[in-house]
Amino acid sequence: MEELAAQIQRDLEEIERTRMPFGKHGPAHHPPHGVPIYDLPVEYLAWFAAKGGFPSGRLGVLLKMVHQMKVDGLDSVFDALRQRAGGRTQLRPDRPKNFQFER
């Protein structure tokens, strides 16, 4: 049982360090390193699961883990990782606020 707990801890540490290296959430659109994989939207991960398949290698394994955790409602597991990183990664640019309220 201790081996499993240690493996889970190692996987979470690797998920914390891994950033999306390509695509819409990669470094080209979110410089300098891309979005941390734990902050990828579940819909983006679901696209990999349904259409193209996850990438090969360790990145694909980690993306599958993150996807499954999010689908199972365990996104809160990543809250500690987000807190250490300074908060959730902003995926959309701020919209200008050009509205005014009248009294």
N, C-alpha and C positions, 0 to 999 in steps of 0.2 A: 504494500500500500504506500509506503514511503517513496518507493521508486516512481509510482504514478504521480504522486504529488510533486516530486522533484521535476519530472518531465513536464507537467503542466506549468510549473513555475518557469522553466526554461523556455517553453513555447510562448508564454505571455511576455517574457523579456524580449524574445525575438520579434514578436508582433509589435511591441513598443518601439523597437529600433527600425522597423521596416517601413519604408515609404514607397508609394506607388511610383515605379520607375518609368511609366509610359502612359500615353493616352490622355484623356480629358482631365484626369487628376494627377498627371505627372509633372515633372519639373518645368516643362514648356509653358504650362498654364498656371502652375503654383510654384514659382521659384522660391528658393534655389533647389529644393530637394524633392518636391512633390508632397502630396497629402499622406499623412500616416494612414496605414491601411485600416486601423481601427476606426477612423473617421470617415471612411468611404460610405456613401449611402447604400442601404440594403438593396435598393433598386438597381444600382450599378453592379453590385455583386451578383444579384439575381440574373442579370443579363448574361454574365459569364456562365452561370449555372445552366441557363436555358438555351442559349444560342451558341456561343463560341467555344464553350468549355474553358476551364481555368487554365492559366499558363502552366507549362511543364516546370518541374523542379520544385524547389523549396518555396518559392513565391506562390505557386499555385496551391500548395498544401496549406500555407498560412492564410491565403485568401479564402479557401474553403472553410477553415476553422472559424475565421471571423464571420463569414456568411452564416454558418450554422448557428453560431452564438447569437447573432442578431435575429435570425429567424425564430430561434427558441426563446426570445425575449430576454436575453442576458446581456444586452448592451450596457447595462450599468456596471458590468465587470470592468469596462474600459474607463470608467469615471476616474479612477485613481491615476491611470496613465494620462488622461487628459489634464488632470489637475497638475501633475508634474510638468507637463508640456506648456502650461499656461492657459489652458482652456481648449474648447472645441475649435477645430480648424474651420475658418470661414471659407465656405465653398463658393459663395456668390459675392460679387462686389456690392458695396453699399449703394443703395438707390438714393438719389438726391431727394430730399424732402421739400417738395415745392407746394405744399398745401398750406392754407391758412384758415383758421377758424374765425368766424365772425361772431360777435356777441350781440 
